[in-house]
Amino acid sequence: MRSHEAGALHGQAGDRGPAWLKVPEDPNRLVPRLWSDGVSKVDGVLTVAGESVADLAAEFGTPTYVVDEDDFRRRARGFRDAFPAADVYYAGKAFLCVAAARWIADEGLNLDVCSGGELAVALRADFPPARIGLHGNNKSVAELRRALEVGVGRIIIDSVLEIERLRDLTAELGVTAPVMIRVTAGVEAHTHEYLSTSHEDQKFGFSIAGGDALDAVRRVLAEPGLELRGLHSHIGSQIFVTDGFEVAARRVLRLHAQIEKELGVALPEFDLGGGFGIAYTTQDDPSTPEDLARGMLKIVDDECAAMGIAVPHLSIEPGRAIAGPSTFTLYEVGTTKTVALDGGASRRYVSVDGGMSDNIRPALYGADYSCTLASRASDAPAVLSRVVGKHCESGDIVVKDEFLPGDVVDGDLLAVPGTGAYCRSLASNYNHVPRAAVVAVRNGEARLILRRETEDDLLALDLG
């Protein structure tokens, strides 16, 4: 018998919550590491870079993603400065719009895109093509052609068919394609199955253990229109420790050394990936860019020394660690109810005006989030609550467990931190709900960088 698709979300008593979630002394107080630098509370009202959420809600409506622009930029610079001799690639898939692409360009980072649409946004932002990398396991001929025509800095090859497509396109266009080969090192990151991308049984890359990676290298080297820059490895996402990188680096650099010894080709570059974790709740304890740099650079240096090869030029990909903590989502409460459970327990439900259309991650990954009452202070005792959305799904959960003041009512504002990555980019129009706006705040001024969709936008695609 199949279990209920939201069964895991119904499996714990409503008045206890998970073991890691502690009853706060003051439910109004923020946990600083969950929020961007510019966020604080003034008389109980959440403010970001000098703007109160009450003013933001009045001007832009809810739900709205609110980006602390200075925090976003600071995190970008933090990785750039921690890895001064490496190329740092911002993950366009985490969050991308024209404004964000320009911030990334301003702060000296490179940009990783994995579709024609993401490339189009980068080009609209006048992002330097030479600092763009094109990823993806199923790049179309049209996407590859556009990348070659504009001169992207590298294309990460993911299949034999892609090698053939690039062979034909480079001959047709009379250009040379700088490429890297994505390899799977057989390392499984300690994260959700869908976020782990370097074990063997998945869609990305060429297997080192199975010999596919070395075969792909030979195929690329045989094509005059392809310039092999190096090997690319990515072991997953929301990663807090560097253990997996050590194993991956050893296996990938072993192949790197084999290529140099057996094929006589010294590859100049190596991408060790990244996918660094952020704090969504109090159970998360992410490393700083400086700590990550010390660990990863030492791993690469030690492995190269042990194999007697020169250290290649390194690339890293912080993933969600730049965009994620810089943003919170602002909601308005619509209804509340308390439901009696077996054994005398109960669960308090707080419904907001968004949900799985603006943050699918709790339903998709079982991701945990935190939240706070954002529009006022409260003296009411903390009550374990579940924040849910407005969609017609029992699994439409925004925050599975959080202690909120017991007097939260309709019209209150709630803010959920850590929603800058994989929330707007995974947003949908489920139940024909228009996608939320994105507002950037800096120096006490807020501006719209992605407007809210309207019903007219939805109907414009419907040809009747």
Secondary structure, 3 states (H helix, E strand, C coil): CCCCCCHHHHCCCCCCCCCCCCCCCCCCCCCHHHCCCCEEEECCEEEECCEEHHHHHHHHCCCEEEEEHHHHHHHHHHHHHHCCCCEEEEECCCCCCHHHHHHHHHCCCEEEECCHHHHHHHHHCCCCHHHEEECCCCCCHHHHHHHHHHCCCEEEECCHHHHHHHHHHHHHHCCCEEEEEEEECCCCCCCCHHHECCCCCCCCCEECCCCHHHHHHHHHHCCCCEEEEEEEECCECCECCCHHHHHHHHHHHHHHHHHHHHHCCCCCEEEEEECECCCCCCCCCCCCHHHHHHHHHHHHHHHHHHHCCCCCEEEEEEECCCCHHHEEEEEEEEEEEEEECHHHCEEEEEEECCCCCCCCHHHHHCCCCCCEECECCCCCCEEEEEEECCCCCCCCEEEEEEEEECCCCCCCEEEEECCCCCCCCCCCCHHHCCCCEEEEEECCEEEEEECCCCHHHHHHCCCC
